[in-house]
Amino acid sequence: MSYGDFITIDQAVSALGLTVEDIPHFFSHIAPLEPSQRIKETLDETLNLAANISTEKARSELIITPILLEIRRKFQSRIGYFSGNTFNVDESKGLTGACDFLLSASSNQSLVTAPVLTLVEAKDNDLRIGLGQCVAQMVAAQIFNNSKGLKQISVYGAVSTGTNWKFILLENQKVKIDLTEYFITQLNQILGILAEPFRIYFAQHQ
């Protein structure tokens, strides 16, 4: 069993002993982050291209990756970016396998370090298909963070089609899913939520 075997949110919650709560506008309090001219120009070029190609790989390479690299630049490359990397944490729970994307609070690109944010690329352009996998990876990130001494830290996760984004928070054993769906036209809010765990971490670890 691996992350990809957690098909639905119900399956992940049941298998991993979690509770789940759907909350409208759960992340609306987070300060938006103004996109740079660089990411604006990049997306101006790639959004239509990704739509015309219309494959998951194109959306991943042309939309999601530039947005995650924008977060990395916002923190002066103090964040590690990982795509398709293996993240084996607990084989007995099925928390093994490759992750679509990970961000971690380190400039070291050869090593994933805590804290970790996980992002799953939605399958078949459906955000619901990916929630279970994302939650499983968030639990893995929580275990990983705890093993590195970062206990009681909230874990952020996201599922994205590239143009549509859904965000999740894991606190202890409770999964909180924002019912609000964020669109690429709300890029400043998307960037703000993606940056939030690292803003908190770096503020506490100056």
N, CA, C and O of each residue as an XYZ file, in Angstrom:
824
protein
N       0.848     -1.198      0.000
C       0.000      0.000      0.000
C       0.883      1.247      0.000
O       1.946      1.274      0.620
N       0.418      2.279     -0.711
C       1.166      3.529     -0.773
C       0.180      4.692     -0.831
O      -1.033      4.488     -0.794
N       0.710      5.916     -0.921
C      -0.147      7.104     -0.905
C      -1.248      7.034     -1.961
O      -2.391      7.409     -1.698
N      -0.905      6.559     -3.141
C      -1.873      6.520     -4.228
C      -3.032      5.579     -3.990
O      -4.042      5.652     -4.691
N      -2.907      4.686     -3.001
C      -3.998      3.759     -2.693
C      -5.078      4.392     -1.823
O      -6.153      3.819     -1.651
N      -4.799      5.562     -1.278
C      -5.822      6.287     -0.512
C      -6.655      7.096     -1.516
O      -6.387      8.272     -1.765
N      -7.652      6.448     -2.075
C      -8.407      7.033     -3.178
C      -9.342      8.139     -2.702
O      -9.416      9.203     -3.316
N     -10.059      7.884     -1.603
C     -11.060      8.846     -1.131
C     -10.673      9.404      0.230
O      -9.863      8.823      0.952
N     -11.266     10.534      0.563
C     -11.034     11.135      1.874
C     -11.550     10.217      2.974
O     -10.929     10.108      4.031
N     -12.687      9.550      2.733
C     -13.249      8.640      3.737
C     -12.285      7.499      4.027
O     -12.116      7.100      5.179
N     -11.662      6.982      2.995
C     -10.711      5.885      3.172
C      -9.517      6.328      4.006
O      -9.081      5.604      4.900
N      -8.992      7.504      3.722
C      -7.834      8.001      4.462
C      -8.180      8.263      5.920
O      -7.424      7.900      6.822
N      -9.320      8.892      6.143
C      -9.740      9.226      7.508
C      -9.940      7.962      8.330
O      -9.512      7.888      9.482
N     -10.595      6.959      7.730
C     -10.860      5.710      8.440
C      -9.574      4.938      8.719
O      -9.362      4.470      9.837
N      -8.725      4.805      7.722
C      -7.507      4.003      7.866
C      -6.504      4.631      8.821
O      -5.744      3.921      9.480
N      -6.497      5.960      8.899
C      -5.470      6.653      9.675
C      -5.989      7.210     10.996
O      -5.276      7.937     11.688
N      -7.236      6.871     11.348
C      -7.777      7.257     12.655
C      -7.975      8.744     12.821
O      -7.640      9.307     13.863
N      -8.519      9.389     11.796
C      -8.691     10.838     11.814
C     -10.163     11.210     11.909
O     -11.042     10.372     11.707
N     -10.415     12.458     12.215
C     -11.747     13.035     12.065
C     -11.638     14.150     11.034
O     -10.563     14.709     10.819
N     -12.763     14.467     10.399
C     -12.727     15.471      9.337
C     -13.831     16.493      9.549
O     -14.934     16.161      9.984
N     -13.513     17.734      9.235
C     -14.471     18.829      9.353
C     -14.360     19.707      8.112
O     -13.273     20.146      7.736
N     -15.507     19.953      7.485
C     -15.561     20.854      6.331
C     -15.930     22.248      6.816
O     -16.945     22.425      7.489
N     -15.114     23.236      6.478
C     -15.306     24.595      6.993
C     -15.252     25.585      5.833
O     -14.232     25.675      5.151
N     -16.330     26.327      5.600
C     -16.291     27.337      4.537
C     -15.315     28.468      4.883
O     -15.249     28.911      6.029
N     -14.574     28.920      3.897
C     -13.675     30.077      4.036
C     -12.672     29.902      5.185
O     -12.318     30.872      5.855
N     -12.222     28.675      5.407
C     -11.367     28.393      6.564
C     -10.046     29.152      6.511
O      -9.507     29.535      7.549
N      -9.525     29.368      5.311
C      -8.231     30.042      5.175
C      -8.371     31.514      4.797
O      -7.387     32.157      4.430
N      -9.577     32.044      4.884
C      -9.809     33.417      4.409
C      -9.092     34.463      5.254
O      -8.899     35.592      4.804
N      -8.691     34.101      6.481
C      -8.014     35.057      7.363
C      -6.537     35.241      7.003
O      -5.892     36.174      7.481
N      -6.008     34.363      6.171
C      -4.581     34.414      5.846
C      -4.309     35.562      4.881
O      -5.019     35.753      3.894
N      -3.270     36.314      5.192
C      -2.930     37.477      4.368
C      -2.516     37.041      2.968
O      -1.694     36.135      2.822
N      -3.071     37.671      1.942
C      -2.649     37.346      0.577
C      -1.207     37.764      0.335
O      -0.663     38.613      1.041
N      -0.613     37.165     -0.656
C       0.775     37.457     -1.015
C       0.793     37.928     -2.468
O       0.393     37.199     -3.376
N       1.256     39.133     -2.667
C       1.206     39.728     -4.000
C       2.161     39.003     -4.952
O       3.348     38.869     -4.652
N       1.658     38.541     -6.087
C       2.533     37.853     -7.038
C       3.516     38.809     -7.697
O       3.211     39.983     -7.912
N       4.675     38.304     -8.008
C       5.687     39.116     -8.685
C       5.320     39.290    -10.160
O       4.484     38.567    -10.700
N       5.956     40.253    -10.782
C       5.750     40.440    -12.220
C       6.206     39.204    -12.987
O       5.648     38.866    -14.030
N       7.210     38.546    -12.466
C       7.745     37.353    -13.127
C       6.702     36.251    -13.226
O       6.532     35.664    -14.294
N       5.993     35.954    -12.124
C       4.997     34.879    -12.170
C       3.785     35.298    -12.995
O       3.166     34.467    -13.659
N       3.446     36.584    -12.953
C       2.333     37.061    -13.781
C       2.633     36.843    -15.258
O       1.786     36.356    -16.007
N       3.828     37.203    -15.666
C       4.207     37.047    -17.071
C       4.304     35.567    -17.453
O       3.924     35.172    -18.555
N       4.812     34.764    -16.533
C       4.910     33.326    -16.799
C       3.538     32.721    -17.030
O       3.329     32.000    -18.006
N       2.595     33.013    -16.131
C       1.256     32.433    -16.249
C       0.492     33.000    -17.436
O      -0.329     32.306    -18.036
N       0.755     34.248    -17.775
C       0.145     34.811    -18.987
C       0.497     33.958    -20.205
O      -0.310     33.785    -21.119
N       1.708     33.436    -20.196
C       2.171     32.619    -21.317
C       1.709     31.173    -21.219
O       1.370     30.557    -22.230
N       1.693     30.621    -19.993
C       1.510     29.175    -19.851
C       0.070     28.724    -19.629
O      -0.250     27.570    -19.915
N      -0.803     29.587    -19.133
C      -2.170     29.157    -18.829
C      -2.887     28.653    -20.076
O      -3.452     27.559    -20.068
N      -2.869     29.439    -21.139
C      -3.531     29.011    -22.370
C      -2.850     27.792    -22.973
O      -3.506     26.905    -23.519
N      -1.533     27.761    -22.867
C      -0.784     26.615    -23.390
C      -1.186     25.334    -22.669
O      -1.417     24.306    -23.306
N      -1.269     25.393    -21.340
C      -1.670     24.225    -20.554
C      -3.094     23.806    -20.888
O      -3.393     22.615    -20.976
N      -3.980     24.795    -21.076
C      -5.370     24.492    -21.415
C      -5.468     23.810    -22.775
O      -6.266     22.890    -22.956
N      -4.665     24.256    -23.719
C      -4.700     23.672    -25.061
C      -4.114     22.266    -25.092
O      -4.624     21.388    -25.788
N      -3.041     22.057    -24.335
C      -2.455     20.711    -24.261
C      -3.380     19.786    -23.482
O      -3.585     18.630    -23.852
N      -3.938     20.322    -22.387
C      -4.983     19.657    -21.594
C      -4.580     18.281    -21.075
O      -5.357     17.330    -21.156
N      -3.365     18.178    -20.542
C      -2.943     16.961    -19.853
C      -2.505     17.322    -18.441
O      -2.161     18.469    -18.156
N      -2.525     16.320    -17.559
C      -2.095     16.562    -16.183
C      -0.626     16.988    -16.148
O      -0.239     17.845    -15.353
N       0.171     16.392    -17.001
C       1.598     16.732    -17.034
C       1.798     18.198    -17.419
O       2.640     18.885    -16.842
N       1.026     18.670    -18.390
C       1.147     20.069    -18.810
C       0.725     21.011    -17.699
O       1.394     22.014    -17.450
N      -0.374     20.702    -17.028
C      -0.826     21.564    -15.925
C       0.199     21.585    -14.802
O       0.436     22.616    -14.172
N       0.806     20.416    -14.565
C       1.827     20.323    -13.523
C       3.038     21.182    -13.854
O       3.506     21.959    -13.021
N       3.539     21.037    -15.066
C       4.773     21.724    -15.451
C       4.566     23.212    -15.710
O       5.439     24.024    -15.402
N       3.414     23.574    -16.275
C       3.217     24.935    -16.760
C       2.490     25.851    -15.784
O       2.552     27.073    -15.916
N       1.798     25.266    -14.801
C       1.051     26.106    -13.853
C       1.505     25.869    -12.414
O       1.920     26.801    -11.725
N       1.422     24.614    -11.964
C       1.696     24.333    -10.550
C       3.158     24.615    -10.206
O       3.445     25.305     -9.228
N       4.070     24.088    -10.998
C       5.494     24.283    -10.701
C       5.890     25.759    -10.650
O       6.568     26.150     -9.701
N       5.507     26.598    -11.613
C       5.861     28.019    -11.498
C       5.323     28.685    -10.237
O       5.980     29.555     -9.666
N       4.127     28.279     -9.798
C       3.557     28.865     -8.582
C       4.371     28.448     -7.356
O       4.645     29.271     -6.483
N       4.753     27.179     -7.290
C       5.547     26.718     -6.147
C       6.936     27.353     -6.146
O       7.480     27.657     -5.084
N       7.502     27.550     -7.315
C       8.808     28.212     -7.379
C       8.703     29.685     -6.999
O       9.663     30.269     -6.495
N       7.548     30.282     -7.239
C       7.319     31.655     -6.779
C       7.379     31.726     -5.255
O       7.944     32.668     -4.698
N       6.797     30.731     -4.578
C       6.881     30.666     -3.113
C       8.341     30.541     -2.689
O       8.780     31.199     -1.746
N       9.071     29.709     -3.378
C      10.494     29.534     -3.043
C      11.250     30.853     -3.168
O      12.078     31.180     -2.318
N      10.969     31.603     -4.217
C      11.644     32.899     -4.396
C      11.235     33.893     -3.321
O      12.054     34.696     -2.872
N       9.968     33.845     -2.903
C       9.491     34.775     -1.877
C      10.280     34.618     -0.577
O      10.422     35.569      0.192
N      10.788     33.417     -0.344
C      11.566     33.154      0.870
C      13.061     33.056      0.573
O      13.806     32.385      1.288
N      13.485     33.733     -0.486
C      14.909     33.794     -0.844
C      15.551     32.402     -0.911
O      16.668     32.190     -0.439
N      14.817     31.469     -1.506
C      15.302     30.097     -1.732
C      15.608     29.350     -0.441
O      16.388     28.398     -0.441
N      14.991     29.781      0.664
C      15.141     29.027      1.917
C      14.177     27.846      1.965
O      14.136     27.119      2.957
N      13.412     27.653      0.915
C      12.455     26.557      0.837
C      12.921     25.566     -0.220
O      13.326     25.950     -1.318
N      12.855     24.281      0.131
C      13.192     23.244     -0.828
C      11.966     22.853     -1.641
O      10.862     22.763     -1.103
N      12.158     22.621     -2.928
C      11.089     22.216     -3.843
C      11.395     20.810     -4.344
O      12.486     20.542     -4.848
N      10.409     19.908     -4.196
C      10.603     18.522     -4.604
C       9.414     18.074     -5.448
O       8.264     18.344     -5.100
N       9.685     17.406     -6.534
C       8.639     16.946     -7.453
C       8.873     15.486     -7.801
O       9.893     15.132     -8.392
N       7.906     14.631     -7.422
C       8.017     13.212     -7.724
C       8.971     12.451     -6.836
O       9.336     11.315     -7.141
N       9.382     13.066     -5.739
C      10.343     12.413     -4.839
C       9.663     11.384     -3.947
O       8.507     11.547     -3.554
N      10.396     10.325     -3.636
C       9.914      9.317     -2.696
C       9.936      9.887     -1.284
O      10.894     10.542     -0.875
N       8.851      9.620     -0.542
C       8.724     10.127      0.829
C       8.193      8.983      1.688
O       7.009      8.942      2.021
N       9.079      8.058      2.040
C       8.704      6.882      2.816
C       8.797      7.194      4.302
O       9.872      7.508      4.813
N       7.664      7.104      4.992
C       7.617      7.484      6.405
C       7.196      6.325      7.300
O       7.836      6.080      8.322
N       6.125      5.599      6.936
C       5.635      4.507      7.782
C       4.975      3.458      6.889
O       3.815      3.598      6.500
N       5.724      2.418      6.574
C       5.220      1.384      5.666
C       4.014      0.668      6.241
O       3.127      0.261      5.492
N       3.961      0.505      7.562
C       2.855     -0.222      8.187
C       1.520      0.489      7.997
O       0.465     -0.144      8.040
N       1.564      1.796      7.788
C       0.336      2.577      7.583
C       0.094      2.909      6.113
O      -0.872      3.594      5.778
N       0.952      2.432      5.258
C       0.816      2.742      3.838
C       1.322      4.116      3.474
O       0.998      4.634      2.405
N       2.110      4.713      4.342
C       2.606      6.074      4.115
C       3.966      6.010      3.427
O       4.998      6.386      3.983
N       3.920      5.523      2.209
C       5.129      5.378      1.403
C       4.815      5.737     -0.046
O       3.655      5.793     -0.455
N       5.864      5.975     -0.797
C       5.697      6.234     -2.218
C       6.135      7.628     -2.607
O       6.675      8.385     -1.800
N       5.887      7.946     -3.860
C       6.279      9.247     -4.400
C       5.178     10.275     -4.175
O       3.990      9.952     -4.195
N       5.594     11.509     -3.963
C       4.666     12.631     -3.811
C       4.735     13.501     -5.063
O       5.805     13.698     -5.639
N       3.587     14.015     -5.471
C       3.590     14.910     -6.630
C       4.504     16.102     -6.367
O       5.392     16.414     -7.159
N       4.259     16.765     -5.220
C       5.069     17.932     -4.855
C       5.226     18.009     -3.343
O       4.302     17.696     -2.592
N       6.396     18.424     -2.913
C       6.651     18.751     -1.511
C       7.392     20.082     -1.459
O       8.254     20.360     -2.293
N       7.048     20.894     -0.473
C       7.864     22.049     -0.117
C       8.348     21.832      1.300
O       7.578     21.388      2.152
N       9.597     22.131      1.569
C      10.116     21.978      2.928
C      10.952     23.191      3.299
O      11.481     23.889      2.435
N      11.059     23.425      4.584
C      11.729     24.640      5.072
C      13.239     24.449      5.106
O      13.849     24.399      6.174
N      13.827     24.344      3.930
C      15.274     24.204      3.848
C      15.739     24.572      2.455
O      15.039     24.320      1.474
N      16.905     25.161      2.365
C      17.488     25.457      1.059
C      18.212     24.250      0.482
O      18.696     24.294     -0.649
N      18.288     23.173      1.257
C      18.985     21.962      0.828
C      18.101     21.167     -0.133
O      17.106     20.576      0.286
N      18.457     21.148     -1.409
C      17.648     20.466     -2.410
C      17.897     18.957     -2.474
O      17.238     18.259     -3.245
N      18.810     18.458     -1.697
C      19.087     17.024     -1.723
C      18.431     16.291     -0.565
O      18.537     15.069     -0.462
N      17.748     17.034      0.315
C      17.198     16.422      1.517
C      15.911     17.116      1.929
O      15.880     18.337      2.079
N      14.842     16.335      2.114
C      13.588     16.882      2.632
C      13.746     17.125      4.124
O      14.143     16.223      4.862
N      13.439     18.327      4.570
C      13.541     18.662      5.987
C      12.226     19.252      6.474
O      11.446     19.794      5.692
N      11.994     19.137      7.775
C      10.756     19.639      8.368
C      10.807     21.158      8.513
O      11.885     21.737      8.645
N       9.626     21.811      8.488
C       8.303     21.252      8.204
C       8.068     21.064      6.712
O       8.765     21.635      5.873
N       7.066     20.247      6.409
C       6.778     19.861      5.030
C       5.355     20.257      4.663
O       4.432     20.058      5.452
N       5.174     20.812      3.475
C       3.859     21.044      2.883
C       3.719     20.093      1.706
O       4.643     19.954      0.905
N       2.558     19.431      1.595
C       2.346     18.481      0.512
C       1.305     19.012     -0.466
O       0.343     19.672     -0.074
N       1.514     18.714     -1.738
C       0.555     19.110     -2.763
C       0.347     17.949     -3.721
O       1.301     17.349     -4.217
N      -0.922     17.645     -3.969
C      -1.292     16.555     -4.869
C      -1.944     17.139     -6.109
O      -2.809     18.010     -6.021
N      -1.525     16.657     -7.247
C      -2.153     17.065     -8.501
C      -3.452     16.284     -8.681
O      -3.450     15.053     -8.659
N      -4.559     17.004     -8.859
C      -5.863     16.366     -9.007
C      -5.888     15.491    -10.253
O      -5.361     15.860    -11.302
N      -6.508     14.332    -10.117
C      -6.623     13.425    -11.249
C      -7.942     13.678    -11.984
O      -8.957     13.994    -11.363
N      -7.914     13.538    -13.291
C      -9.105     13.730    -14.129
C      -9.737     15.100    -13.914
O     -10.949     15.267    -14.052
N      -8.902     16.074    -13.576
C      -9.361     17.458    -13.408
C     -10.431     17.590    -12.322
O     -11.258     18.501    -12.371
N     -10.414     16.678    -11.339
C     -11.415     16.652    -10.266
C     -10.689     16.774     -8.928
O      -9.914     15.895     -8.551
N     -10.948     17.873     -8.211
C     -10.255     18.107     -6.942
C     -10.562     17.038     -5.898
O      -9.739     16.767     -5.024
N     -11.741     16.434     -5.988
C     -12.098     15.417     -4.986
C     -11.197     14.190     -5.103
O     -10.916     13.508     -4.118
N     -10.748     13.925     -6.347
C      -9.843     12.795     -6.553
C      -8.430     13.289     -6.258
O      -7.767     13.874     -7.115
N      -8.007     13.053     -5.086
C      -6.714     13.561     -4.629
C      -6.747     13.940     -3.172
O      -5.704     14.050     -2.527
N      -7.962     14.145     -2.638
C      -8.063     14.528     -1.225
C      -7.544     13.426     -0.309
O      -6.825     13.704      0.651
N      -7.905     12.175     -0.602
C      -7.447     11.066      0.239
C      -5.940     10.930      0.220
O      -5.310     10.761      1.264
N      -5.364     11.004     -0.966
C      -3.908     10.915     -1.100
C      -3.226     12.073     -0.391
O      -2.198     11.891      0.260
N      -3.799     13.266     -0.519
C      -3.202     14.438      0.128
C      -3.213     14.290      1.642
O      -2.219     14.586      2.306
N      -4.335     13.834      2.191
C      -4.427     13.658      3.643
C      -3.415     12.621      4.121
O      -2.774     12.815      5.154
N      -3.265     11.527      3.381
C      -2.276     10.507      3.755
C      -0.870     11.099      3.775
O      -0.089     10.816      4.684
N      -0.551     11.904      2.793
C       0.771     12.534      2.752
C       0.931     13.562      3.864
O       2.033     13.756      4.375
N      -0.155     14.219      4.240
C      -0.096     15.171      5.353
C       0.167     14.453      6.669
O       0.924     14.946      7.505
N      -0.453     13.289      6.858
C      -0.177     12.495      8.061
C       1.291     12.070      8.066
O       1.949     12.105      9.106
N       1.796     11.673      6.912
C       3.218     11.325      6.811
C       4.089     12.521      7.166
O       5.085     12.382      7.875
N       3.712     13.695      6.672
C       4.473     14.907      6.989
C       4.419     15.212      8.479
O       5.406     15.660      9.062
N       3.264     14.969      9.094
C       3.124     15.194     10.535
C       4.053     14.267     11.320
O       4.743     14.703     12.242
N       4.066     12.995     10.951
C       4.959     12.035     11.607
C       6.417     12.436     11.388
O       7.235     12.380     12.307
N       6.723     12.836     10.170
C       8.083     13.265      9.828
C       8.474     14.496     10.639
O       9.564     14.545     11.208
N       7.590     15.486     10.692
C       7.867     16.698     11.471
C       8.113     16.361     12.936
O       9.049     16.867     13.555
N       7.248     15.490     13.487
C       7.395     15.100     14.893
C       8.736     14.418     15.144
O       9.366     14.630     16.179
N       9.164     13.601     14.190
C      10.434     12.886     14.358
C      11.628     13.833     14.343
O      12.712     13.494     14.817
N      11.411     15.024     13.790
C      12.471     16.033     13.744
C      12.332     17.064     14.862
O      13.002     18.097     14.856
N      11.450     16.767     15.821
C      11.308     17.645     16.974
C      10.317     18.772     16.805
O      10.194     19.619     17.690
N       9.599     18.807     15.682
C       8.601     19.862     15.454
C       7.222     19.325     15.803
O       6.403     19.068     14.921
N       6.977     19.158     17.085
C       5.713     18.602     17.555
C       4.651     19.694     17.614
O       4.953     20.877     17.771
N       3.391     19.258     17.482
C       2.235     20.161     17.569
C       2.209     21.202     16.450
O       1.520     22.216     16.569
N       2.930     20.971     15.396
C       2.913     21.916     14.284
C       1.821     21.506     13.298
O       1.688     20.327     12.969
N       1.050     22.468     12.833
C      -0.008     22.185     11.868
C       0.610     21.868     10.512
O       1.633     22.437     10.133
N      -0.026     20.952      9.790
C       0.459     20.557      8.471
C      -0.516     21.071      7.417
O      -1.726     20.870      7.524
N       0.018     21.726      6.412
C      -0.792     22.270      5.325
C      -0.685     21.358      4.107
O       0.367     20.785      3.824
N      -1.802     21.240      3.396
C      -1.815     20.453      2.175
C      -2.708     21.095      1.137
O      -3.549     21.934      1.460
N      -2.526     20.701     -0.100
C      -3.332     21.254     -1.188
C      -3.534     20.207     -2.270
O      -2.692     19.338     -2.497
N      -4.683     20.321     -2.930
C      -4.957     19.550     -4.142
C      -5.243     20.564     -5.233
O      -5.995     21.515     -5.017
N      -4.652     20.371     -6.399
C      -4.791     21.388     -7.441
C      -4.883     20.777     -8.832
O      -4.244     19.770     -9.137
N      -5.699     21.418     -9.668
C      -5.716     21.104    -11.097
C      -4.776     22.040    -11.851
O      -4.598     21.911    -13.062
N      -4.189     22.964    -11.137
C      -3.420     24.040    -11.744
C      -4.212     25.327    -11.700
O      -3.728     26.343    -11.202
N      -5.432     25.290    -12.222
C      -6.280     26.487    -12.215
C      -7.200     26.537    -11.008
O      -7.645     27.617    -10.619
N      -7.494     25.396    -10.410
C      -8.357     25.323     -9.231
C      -7.575     24.704     -8.075
O      -6.807     23.759     -8.255
N      -7.793     25.266     -6.878
C      -7.031     24.835     -5.712
C      -7.951     24.618     -4.519
O      -8.880     25.392     -4.288
N      -7.677     23.543     -3.753
C      -8.374     23.292     -2.493
C      -7.319     23.037     -1.423
O      -6.339     22.327     -1.646
N      -7.548     23.640     -0.247
C      -6.541     23.585      0.818
C      -7.067     22.845      2.045
O      -8.262     22.855      2.342
N      -6.133     22.202      2.745
C      -6.447     21.353      3.893
C      -5.464     21.655      5.014
O      -4.308     21.999      4.768
N      -5.939     21.523      6.249
C      -5.067     21.665      7.422
C      -5.226     20.431      8.294
O      -6.342     19.963      8.517
N      -4.116     19.907      8.785
C      -4.127     18.790      9.727
C      -3.583     19.275     11.056
O      -2.434     19.705     11.149
N      -4.418     19.202     12.083
C      -4.013     19.557     13.448
C      -4.256     18.348     14.333
O      -5.400     17.942     14.536
N      -3.181     17.771     14.861
C      -3.283     16.535     15.624
C      -3.976     15.479     14.763
O      -3.445     15.090     13.723
N      -5.160     15.009     15.183
C      -5.859     13.978     14.406
C      -7.062     14.539     13.659
O      -7.893     13.776     13.167
N      -7.163     15.846     13.569
C      -8.325     16.460     12.913
C      -7.930     17.059     11.573
O      -6.996     17.854     11.475
N      -8.668     16.656     10.542
C      -8.486     17.194      9.196
C      -9.527     18.285      8.973
O     -10.725     18.047      9.120
N      -9.069     19.473      8.620
C      -9.972     20.590      8.343
C      -9.850     20.949      6.863
O      -8.791     21.359      6.388
N     -10.961     20.785      6.150
C     -10.975     21.034      4.709
C     -11.722     22.331      4.432
O     -12.871     22.499      4.841
N     -11.067     23.227      3.746
C     -11.721     24.478      3.354
C     -12.669     24.170      2.196
O     -12.235     23.726      1.133
N     -13.961     24.407      2.406
C     -14.939     24.163      1.350
C     -14.788     25.139      0.192
O     -15.277     24.893     -0.911
N     -14.109     26.244      0.454
C     -13.896     27.240     -0.589
C     -12.890     26.722     -1.607
O     -11.831     26.205     -1.251
N     -13.238     26.869     -2.865
C     -12.328     26.518     -3.949
C     -11.698     27.803     -4.475
O     -12.394     28.768     -4.790
N     -10.388     27.799     -4.563
C      -9.675     28.995     -5.023
C      -9.294     28.829     -6.493
O      -8.861     27.760     -6.925
N      -9.464     29.902     -7.241
C      -9.199     29.872     -8.677
C      -7.928     30.656     -8.990
O      -7.484     31.490     -8.201
N      -7.359     30.376    -10.143
C      -6.084     30.990    -10.512
C      -6.184     32.515    -10.560
O      -5.177     33.207    -10.414
N      -7.384     33.036    -10.764
C      -7.587     34.488    -10.730
C      -7.394     35.051     -9.328
O      -7.244     36.261     -9.159
N      -7.398     34.178     -8.321
C      -7.155     34.569     -6.929
C      -5.726     34.189     -6.532
O      -5.488     33.696     -5.429
N      -4.799     34.422     -7.426
C      -3.420     33.970     -7.229
C      -2.821     34.506     -5.938
O      -2.078     33.790     -5.267
N      -3.126     35.747     -5.575
C      -2.551     36.304     -4.344
C      -3.009     35.530     -3.115
O      -2.243     35.378     -2.163
N      -4.250     35.037     -3.120
C      -4.727     34.240     -1.991
C      -4.097     32.852     -1.994
O      -3.738     32.326     -0.941
N      -3.964     32.264     -3.168
C      -3.307     30.958     -3.278
C      -1.870     31.042     -2.763
O      -1.428     30.188     -1.995
N      -1.157     32.065     -3.188
C       0.228     32.246     -2.732
C       0.288     32.472     -1.227
O       1.182     31.957     -0.557
N      -0.651     33.233     -0.696
C      -0.672     33.508      0.738
C      -0.837     32.252      1.561
O      -0.159     32.072      2.572
N      -1.744     31.370      1.128
C      -1.982     30.132      1.877
C      -0.780     29.197      1.758
O      -0.371     28.588      2.746
N      -0.217     29.081      0.567
C       0.970     28.233      0.392
C       2.148     28.729      1.226
O       2.954     27.933      1.708
N       2.242     30.034      1.390
C       3.366     30.612      2.138
C       3.170     30.550      3.648
O       4.144     30.630      4.398
N       1.935     30.411      4.103
C       1.632     30.563      5.531
C       2.447     29.654      6.448
O       3.001     30.156      7.426
N       2.555     28.336      6.194
C       3.326     27.505      7.134
C       4.781     27.937      7.248
O       5.398     27.779      8.302
N       5.326     28.476      6.176
C       6.729     28.900      6.199
C       6.880     30.277      6.844
O       7.888     30.548      7.496
N       5.892     31.140      6.667
C       5.902     32.412      7.401
C       5.910     32.149      8.900
O       6.665     32.769      9.648
N       5.063     31.223      9.325
C       4.982     30.890     10.751
C       6.301     30.282     11.231
O       6.833     30.675     12.268
N       6.819     29.324     10.469
C       8.036     28.628     10.882
C       9.220     29.575     10.972
O       9.940     29.568     11.970
N       9.431     30.383      9.954
C      10.600     31.270      9.952
C      10.463     32.386     10.983
O      11.470     32.877     11.493
N       9.239     32.791     11.296
C       9.033     33.792     12.344
C       9.437     33.240     13.709
O       9.894     33.980     14.580
N       9.263     31.925     13.883
C       9.587     31.284     15.160
C      11.028     30.785     15.220
O      11.530     30.445     16.292
N      11.688     30.743     14.068
C      13.058     30.217     14.019
C      13.965     31.202     13.291
O      14.571     30.881     12.268
N      14.040     32.396     13.840
C      14.890     33.438     13.249
C      16.368     33.089     13.454
O      17.245     33.840     13.029
